[in-house]
Amino acid sequence: MNHDSGIRWIHYTEARELRGPLAVVAGVAEVGWDEFVVLELDDGTLRHGLVLEVDRDVAVVEVLEGTAGIDPDHLRIEFTGAPLRIPVGDGWLGRVCNGRGEPVDGGPPITGKPMAVSGAPLNPIRRDPPADPVLTGISVIDALTTLVRGQKLPVFSLPGLPHLELACQIAAQATVGGEPFNVVFAGMGLTHTDAAYVAEVLDERSAAGELVLLRNLADDPVIERLLTPRLALTIAEHLAFGDDGGRHVLVVLDDMTSYAEALREVSAARREIPARRAYPGYLYSDLATVYERCGRISGQPGSITLVPVVTMPGGDITHPVPDLTGYITEGQIMLSGDMHARGVYPPVDVLSSLSRLMRHGAGPGRTRADHLPLATQLLATLARARQVRDLVDLIGADTLTATDRAHLDLANAFAADLVDQRLDEVRDLESTLERTWRVLDRLPRGSLAMLPDELIARYHPPRVDEAR
């Protein structure tokens, strides 16, 4: 953490009330919202906080390390007159830090130009639309829900599904075709086991100086969880748009439901009137202040692409966090309990998944000329296969036509040959699209109505059985 020297600090020596992570300080003057605060305990220990609210002469301060052990009658409170700032620059690359940006890897403190972590959404007037792909090396994503530079594409997961494994695989494997590229991974509410897994999977990328890892553990102060994604995006903004930036940056946030639960806990401590499911009424706007910090800026070469992971309590997609996330973002990758039960990884339900900006990242000049028609054909075929499977449940398999049976065969081949891959397996786009063609080869040629004849002639592999 960082504060500017030369700022006139305002000192107080008593907190009127401590409740949960909050300290209520009375009699203040010249104190503003979002100021950085330093609290000195009686034994000289320092804690840190942010001003959440100012009402006349009363300030509510969220204490990042919590208020446990603080004697309100023996406390020195210093309002710095400036928001929380962190140093930004290349010094973050290859480092592992906690959710407050403090190194936990045994290395030296990070230095650089201070920048406020509160940030702001990109100016819509200066935005360029997302364009060109970020390839993850994961076939089902690259083929059917292509991630686009500057896009925000969440992963929606039921509890217990391997969303952390998928987030780590995306962070470890993603590329932009040789252009300058970095990854910022922010884990929120991680268990110690999960934190060790994240560090192990991302170690190679970190050692290469391409990764920034921020980890907020489950037993860390809950307030820290609210800072973690904002620190991640502040670091990413400098890497993408700073004076020495120009990089394409992928930011992975896992898990935004943990973030929202921290926001709910702080809201309850502030005694705010709760809204749906006890979340604060400003949950939508708060999530937007995080999600809208990604994108591309006119005239600048860099970009920030955002992949937030959202777990759905009880598997309920209408839960406030996934519901509101869906309004702000540009599609979703939906994980499926059924696919997971069948032993398929990653267990993506492609018919419930969508990348609304895929056409800006795939096709001629970006991936391959057959990519978009191939994806459209495969999705239509899988939708038909699902209808056939429902029909079998109603009337049995005896009445199925040969084409119906071919659709069922294709659905099984899709899960086994295209979707299923190892956690450490990287597939290039050529391999992914060739696998897609081989899956479609289960259908009669006349069923490939969405693929132009010239694409079939150019890309269709030799058919195993022309008579089918």
N, C-alpha and C positions, 0 to 999 in steps of 0.2 A: 504494500500500500504506500501511497505517496501523497504528500501535501506540499504546496508551494511555500518556500521561505519568503519572508517579507510581508506576509498577510497579517493584518492585525487580528490577533486571536482575542476572543471574548471569554472570560473565565467566570465560572460559577462554582460554588462549593457545596451544593446540597441538591439532591433529587427529592422532590416532594413525594413520589410514589414509584415503586418498582412493581411491575406485573408482567410475568412471563419474560419475554425478551425485551420488554419496553421499559424505558426510564422516562418519567414525567418530570420535567424541570420547570419550575415556576419562576416568575420575576425576570424573564429574559427580555432582551431588547436587541434590535438589529440582527435578528436571527432569521434565516430563510429556509424554505423547503429544500431538501436534498443536500443540506450542508454536511460535510464530513466532521465528525466529532471524535475527540480523544478523551477518554475517561481514565483518570489516574486514581487507583485505589490507595487505601491507607498504607499499604506495604510497598508502594511504588510500582505495582503491576499496572500495565497499560491495557486498556480495552478500547474498542473502536466502535463507532456507530454512525448512523445517518439520521437526519431529521426527517421524520415521516409527516409531521403535521405541526403547524404553528397557529395558535388561536390566541390573539391578543398577546399576553405576556407568558403564555404557557407553550412549551415545545415538547413534543413527543419524539423520543429518540429510540430507534431500534438498535440494540446493542448486539453486534455481530457475534461476540463470544458468549452471549447470554448474560443474565444479571445474577446468577447464582454466586453467593459468597460476597456480594457487594453490600457494604454498610452505607445506606443513603446519607447518613449524617457525617461521614468521613470520606468525601468523594470530591475530587477536583474535575470539573467538566469544562472542556475547552472547545468552543465553537470556532472552527477555522476560517469561516467566511467563504469557503469554496467547496464544490462537490468532491466526492471521492475520485481520485485520479490514480491511474496506474501508468508505469512507463511502457511505451510501445516501441516495437522495432524487431529486428531479426533475432534479438537475444532470447525471445520466447521459443524459437524453433529448437526442437530436441529436448525441451524441458518438461518436467512433471511438476504441477503446482496444485495446491488445494483450491477450494472454491472461492477463496479471497485473493488468489493470485500469488500466494507465498510459496516459494520452492519447497518441495518435499523430497527432492531427489539427491540431496546432499551437495548440490552445486551452489555457486555464489548467488547473491541477489541479482535480480534482473534490473538492468539500468536502461534508460532511454528517455525520450521526450515524454513528459506527463500528458495524459489525455483523460478527460472525464469519462467514466464508464456508463453514465446514464444514456449517452448517445441520443440518436433521433432517427426516425424513419427516413429513407432516401426521399429527396424531393421528387414528386411525380413528374414535374416539368423536366427534370434532368435525367430521368430514367430512360434507358434503352430497354426494349423488350428482351426477355431471355432468348438466347440463341446458342446453337451448337451443343453437342452432347458432353456430359460427364459420364464416362463409361465405368461401370463398377466391376466388370469381370464376372458378374452374376447373370446367367443367361436369362432367367425369367424377367428380370428388371430391364436389362439392356434391350431385349427383344420386344417387350410388350408395354412397359411403362418407363420409357427412356427418360432419364434425368437430364435436365437442360440447365446450362450455365445461367445462374441468376434466378433459378426457380426455387420455390419452397415446396417440398414434396414430403409429407409426413408418412411415417409407418404407423399404422394402427394395429394394435396387438391385444389379444386376450391375455389375461394373466396366465403365467406358466408357459407361454410359448417363447421360442428362442429369439426374442427381439433384440436382446443385448448382443447375442452372437452375430445376428445379421447386421446390426449397427457397426460392430467392430470389423466385420468383413468388408463392408462398404468403405469404412475409413481406411482400412489396410490396403485395399486393392484399387481404389478409384484413380482414374487418370484422365487427362485432357489432351492426349496425343502429343506429348513432348513439350508443350508450353509450360512456363513456370507455374507450379502448382503446389499448394500446401493444404494441410488438413488441420482443423481445430476440433478436437473431441472434448465434449463437456459431459461428464457423468454426474448425475444428481441423485442422491439418496442411495449410493452404491453400498452393498455389503462389502466387508473386507475380502471375501472370496471373489466377488464380482470385480472389485478393483484390481486384484491380482491377475484375474483373467484378462481384463482390458489391457493392463500393462504388458502382459506376455504377448498378446496378439499384435499389439501395435509397436512392439519393441523395435522391429526392423525398420519401420518407417520413421520412428523417433530417432534411431541411431543415424539414419540418413539425413537428419536435419530437415525433415519435411513435415513434422507433426508438432502440435502443441497439445498437451494433455492436461486438462483441468478435471479434478475429481473431488466431488463433495461426498463424503461418506455418510452412511445412515446415522452414525452417532456424532457427526459434526453439528454445530449449531444450526438450527433450522433457518435462521436469517441468512446464513451463508448460501443456502440453496437459491435464494432470490437473486443473489449477485452473480452466481456462476454463469448462467447463459449470457448475461450482459458483459461480463469480462471476456467471454469467448468471442462475442461479436465485436467488442472494442478492439481486441487483438486482430481479428480478421479484417476489420475495416482498414487498419493501417497496412496490413500485408497486401490488401487489394487496391486501396486507393490512396495510400500515403505517398509522401514525396519520393521514397525509394521502393514503392510497391509495384503495382502492375501485375500481380499474380492472380491466378484463379484460385479461390479458396473455397473448400468444402467445409461447412460447419455441421457437425453431427451432435445433436442434443438428446441425451437419453437419461431420464425420462421426464417429459414435460408434465405428466400427471403428478410426479413427486414435487415438481416446482409449484404446481397449482395448489397442492395440499399444504405446502409451506405458506403460500399466500393466504389460504383460508385460516391457517393457525394464527398468523399475524393479525389478520382482520378480526378474528375473535378476541385476541388480546387487546385490540384497540376498541372493542365493544361497538363495532359497526353493525348496522342492521344487515342481517344475512339475506341473500337472495337464494336462487335455486340450489338445493342440496347444501346449504350453508356456505356456499362460495360467495365472495363479495360481488356486489352488483357490477363492479368495474372489471370483472374477470376478462371479458371480451377485449376491452381496450388495453388491458395490461398485456394479454397475450399478443395483441397486435404490435405493441411497442417492441416486442422481441422479434416476431416473425417478419415485420416490415423493414428490418434493417438489412435484408439481403437484396441482391439485385445487381444491375449493371448501370454505370453512369456514363452519359454521353461524353465522348471524347477521351475516355480513359480505358486502357486495355484490360484492367482487372475485372473480377466479378466475385460475388459471394453467393454460393448456393447453399441452401439450408435443408437438412434432413432431420426434422424433429421426430423422436419416437414418442408415441402416446399410448399408454396402456389404458384399456377400457374396463373399469371396475365392473365385475359381474358380466363381462362381455357385452355391455350395453353401449352401443354406438351413439345413443341419444344422451349419454352422460355429458354434463356440461363441457368437460375439457375436450374430448374428441369432437363434440358437436360444434363448439365455437371454433376449434382449430380448422374444421372443414370449411367454415365460412371464409376464413382468412387465406388459406393456402390454395394450391393449384393442383388438386388431385389427392390421391392417397394410395399407398401400398397396403393392402389388407392381408393380414396373416390369418390362416385358417386352422381351426382346431381339428377339422376332419383330415386335412392334409398332414398335419402333425401326427395324428393318430395312425396314419398309414406309413409313417416313417420317412416322409418326404421332407427334405430340407433344401432351400428355405420353404416353409409351408405357406406359400402365397396363393391366395384366392384371386386368380386373375380376372374373373368375371365381376368381382367387387372392387377391383383396383383400376386406377385410371391416372394417367399423366396428361392433364389438359393441355400442356404445352409441348407434347411429344412431337407434333408436326414441325416445331421450330428447332428441334434438335436431331431429327432423323430425316433420311431421304437423300436425294441426289446432292452431292457436294458436301454432305455432312456425315452420313454413314454409308448407305448403299442404296441404289435405285429401287431395289425390291423390298426395302425394309418396311415401309409403311403399308403397302398392299399386302405383304406377307403377314404382318401383325393383324391387319383387319380381317384377312381370311381365316387366320387361326382362331381369333376370338369368336367369329361367327360360327365356326365349326365346333368350338367348345361349348358355345351356348346351345347348339343343336344337340350335342352329346348329352348335355344336362337334361334337355327335354326328353330324350330317348330313355335316359336312366329313370326319370320320373314315370315314364310310360311303363317301363318294365315293372316298377313297384306296384303299378295298378293292375296290369293285365298279364304280366309274365313275359318271358322272352320268346315264346314260341311263335308269336305273330310278327316278330321283327323282320324287316326286309334286309337284304344283303347290305344296302347302304347304311341302314340303321346300325347294323353290327359293325360296319367299318367305322362309324363315328364313335362307338364305344371302344373299339380297339385303339382309335386315335387318342382318345382321352387318357387311356392307360399309358400309351407310349409317350404322351406329352409329359405326364408326371414322372415317368421313369427316365426318359432320355433327354428331356429339355430342362425341366425344373430341378430335379434332384442333382445336387452336386456337393462335393466335400466342402467343409468349412475353410480349407486352405487351398481350394481349387480356383484358379484364375482362368477364365475362358475369354479369348479375344472375340471380337464381334464377328469375324468371318466364321469361326467355329460355331458360334451361337446361331447364326443365320443358316448355316448348313444343317445344323441339327433341326431347325424349324422346318426346313424343306423335307428332311427325312421323316419327320412326324407327319407332315401333310401327305406324304407318299402313301399312307394307309387308305386314302380316299381315291375313288375313281376320278379320272382327270376331269370329267364333266362336272364334278362337284366343286371345282376350283374356280367358281364364276367370278370371284373378285380379283383374280390375278390375270393381268393382260397376257395374251399369247406370247408377246415378245419376251416378257419376263420369265415365263415358264420355259421358253426355248433357251434362254440364256442361263438361267440359274437352276432349273429343276434337275436333280441328280438322276442318274439312270434308274428306271423303274424296275423293281424286283419282279413284278408280274403285270405286264401290259394288258392282260386279259381282264384284270379286275375293273 
